[in-house]
Amino acid sequence: MRIDVLSLFPDMFNGPMTDSIVGKAIDRDSFDMHVTDFRKYSTNKHGNVDDYPFGGGAGMLLQAQPIFDALEAVNEEATAAGFKTNRVILTDPAGQQFDQKMAESFAQEEHLTFICGHYEGFDERIKSLVTDEVSLGDFVLTGGELPTMVMIDATARLLPGVLGNQESAPGDSFSSGLLEYPQYTRPADFRGMKVPDVLLSGNHQKIDDWREKEALRKTYLRRRDLIDYDQLTAKQKELLADVKVEENPED
């Protein structure tokens, strides 16, 4: 996979995207990442990339020209490197909310380009370049760099070879539609807080059943909106019924 980023502040990516798991994945060539300062594509002698909106209003808007030209250059470079398609993501508070399923969808692509917003918004014509308008949630940040880094992190960890244990990602919260079950490590008894006996039993079937039930329990107690009853297996429905009885004994 190739990931391109168009940003006015490319140095922001040096720390988060060069350390830890993502940084190691880039070093191992699990994916390529390139950050382009689209200010360099401004045709204005002062390097301006923003201007006042027609019709008046507060703030400044990113102009179309620098982003159009930067994206064309990025696409030419990616095509020369053998990448045939490009999914272009615009960070926008009005966009579709990012979630695990979207990260999984992004991870199936061979080329992603993120356009980081800034100022009060974009010239609307920039959206003609875009395949996805995406938001992290119902709040506004000063720019699109932080959301882009979050989306890259969530996507990159799903790529082959990025995580040390390839079983880790499918078991994450939200990947299965449920929150992740509780987990423990040594010691088995820490300050009187003990690991559930079933996890020490060595009985893998019982352990799997316990994990499935506890994932349902956590989701039922914390994010009931995530449970799609029609998508549950017969076994999961039985386990969920047990959870409801255990958590609501007086009902």
KAVEN-V634962 format. One record per residue. N is the residue number from 1. OMEGA is omega in degrees with one decimal (NA if undefined). NEAR is the number of other ideal C-beta (glycine too) atoms within 10 Angstrom. Layout:
BEGIN
{{N,OMEGA,NEAR} {N,OMEGA,NEAR}}
END
This chain:
BEGIN
{{1,171.8,18} {2,176.0,19} {3,174.5,22} {4,177.3,24} {5,172.4,26} {6,-173.2,27} {7,172.0,24} {8,-175.4,19} {9,-176.0,14} {10,-179.0,18} {11,178.9,10} {12,-176.1,18} {13,-173.9,18} {14,-178.7,11} {15,-174.9,11} {16,-175.4,16} {17,178.9,21} {18,179.8,13} {19,172.3,10} {20,-172.1,11} {21,-178.3,14} {22,178.8,21} {23,178.7,15} {24,179.3,13} {25,177.6,19} {26,179.0,17} {27,-180.0,9} {28,-178.3,10} {29,173.7,8} {30,169.8,17} {31,177.8,21} {32,178.1,14} {33,-179.0,19} {34,178.8,15} {35,-176.7,20} {36,174.4,18} {37,-174.7,16} {38,172.8,25} {39,-178.9,18} {40,-179.2,13} {41,177.1,19} {42,176.2,18} {43,178.0,10} {44,-176.0,13} {45,178.4,6} {46,-179.3,6} {47,179.4,11} {48,177.7,13} {49,-178.2,23} {50,179.8,21} {51,179.9,13} {52,179.0,12} {53,171.6,14} {54,-179.7,8} {55,178.6,5} {56,-179.6,6} {57,-177.1,11} {58,172.2,7} {59,-177.1,10} {60,179.1,16} {61,172.3,21} {62,179.5,22} {63,-179.0,20} {64,-170.0,16} {65,-177.8,17} {66,-178.3,24} {67,175.7,24} {68,-177.0,17} {69,179.1,15} {70,-179.6,23} {71,176.7,22} {72,179.6,12} {73,178.8,16} {74,-179.2,21} {75,177.7,17} {76,180.0,10} {77,-179.7,14} {78,178.8,20} {79,178.2,13} {80,179.5,8} {81,175.3,11} {82,178.7,9} {83,-170.0,18} {84,-177.5,8} {85,-179.8,11} {86,173.8,19} {87,-172.0,16} {88,-174.8,21} {89,176.8,27} {90,176.0,24} {91,-172.6,27} {92,179.0,19} {93,-179.4,17} {94,-175.9,8} {95,176.6,16} {96,-176.7,11} {97,-179.8,10} {98,176.5,21} {99,-175.9,13} {100,179.7,16} {101,177.4,11} {102,176.6,17} {103,178.8,22} {104,177.0,16} {105,178.1,14} {106,-176.1,24} {107,178.8,19} {108,-176.8,11} {109,176.8,17} {110,-179.4,14} {111,176.0,21} {112,171.5,27} {113,178.1,24} {114,175.2,25} {115,-177.0,26} {116,178.8,25} {117,175.0,25} {118,-176.9,20} {119,-175.2,15} {120,180.0,14} {121,-175.5,18} {122,160.4,22} {123,-173.7,17} {124,-177.5,9} {125,176.3,12} {126,-176.4,22} {127,175.9,14} {128,179.6,8} {129,-162.1,17} {130,172.8,19} {131,-177.3,13} {132,169.5,19} {133,-167.5,17} {134,177.9,22} {135,173.8,19} {136,-178.0,18} {137,-175.3,10} {138,174.9,7} {139,-175.7,7} {140,176.9,7} {141,-178.0,15} {142,179.7,9} {143,-176.5,16} {144,-176.4,27} {145,-178.9,24} {146,175.2,15} {147,179.1,23} {148,178.9,27} {149,177.6,19} {150,-178.1,15} {151,177.9,23} {152,179.2,23} {153,-178.6,15} {154,-179.6,19} {155,-174.3,25} {156,-177.1,24} {157,177.6,17} {158,-177.9,20} {159,179.2,16} {160,175.8,10} {161,-177.8,11} {162,177.2,21} {163,179.2,17} {164,179.3,8} {165,-175.3,7} {166,176.4,11} {167,-175.3,7} {168,-173.6,12} {169,-179.1,17} {170,-179.5,10} {171,-179.1,14} {172,170.5,16} {173,177.6,17} {174,-179.9,17} {175,-179.9,16} {176,-173.8,16} {177,179.8,15} {178,172.0,22} {179,-175.9,21} {180,178.6,16} {181,177.6,20} {182,178.7,14} {183,-176.8,10} {184,171.7,13} {185,-177.3,7} {186,4.2,7} {187,-179.1,10} {188,177.8,13} {189,179.5,9} {190,-180.0,11} {191,177.5,6} {192,177.8,5} {193,-171.0,9} {194,173.3,12} {195,177.9,16} {196,-175.5,13} {197,-175.8,10} {198,-178.7,14} {199,178.6,16} {200,-171.5,12} {201,-174.9,12} {202,178.5,8} {203,-171.7,12} {204,178.4,8} {205,178.1,8} {206,178.7,13} {207,178.8,16} {208,179.0,11} {209,179.6,14} {210,-179.1,19} {211,179.9,17} {212,-179.6,18} {213,-178.2,19} {214,173.3,20} {215,176.6,21} {216,-179.4,23} {217,-178.5,21} {218,-179.6,17} {219,179.1,23} {220,-176.9,17} {221,-172.3,11} {222,-175.8,11} {223,-176.4,13} {224,-178.8,8} {225,-178.5,7} {226,-175.0,14} {227,175.0,16} {228,-172.5,9} {229,-177.7,8} {230,-179.1,4} {231,179.7,8} {232,173.5,16} {233,178.2,9} {234,179.2,7} {235,179.4,11} {236,178.1,17} {237,177.3,12} {238,179.1,12} {239,179.4,20} {240,176.8,19} {241,176.8,11} {242,179.5,13} {243,-178.7,18} {244,178.4,14} {245,-178.2,10} {246,-176.7,10} {247,179.6,11} {248,-172.9,8} {249,-176.4,7} {250,-179.2,3} {251,NA,6}}
END
